[in-house]
Amino acid sequence: MVIAALDSDEISRRLPGVPGWVLRDGRLHRSYLFADFVDAFGFMTRAALVAERLNHHPDWSNVWNRVEVVLHTHDANGLTALDFELACAMDRLAGAHVSRGG
C-alpha cells in the first residue's frame, strides 16, 4: 500500500497534537529522558511492538537514559499520518516515567 506524504498545511495542523515533537528538516524529532537505562530500554521495547504492529519503524538511538527519535516515512519521502500516529503512541508509552526534552 502506498501512503501519501502530508502537505505542509496538514503537518502544521497536526503538529500541535504532538507537543514536545519538533519539525526539523521535514522530520519529527523528540528526545525522551528517563530515570535510567532500564526505563529507557523498556520504553524502546514497548514502542518497538507498536511500531511493528503499524509496520512503521522509527529512526532512533539510546544512550543510557536518553532515547532520541526521528520519524518520517521513507516510502513517502516525507511525513505521513503514520508518523503522527506513532508519535502519539510513543508519548502515551513514555507516560509519567519520563522528563520530556525537545
Helices and strands as residue ranges (DSSP letters): H 8-14, G 15-17, E 22-24, E 27-34, H 37-54, E 59-63, E 66-71, G 74-76, H 81-94, G 95-97, E 98-101
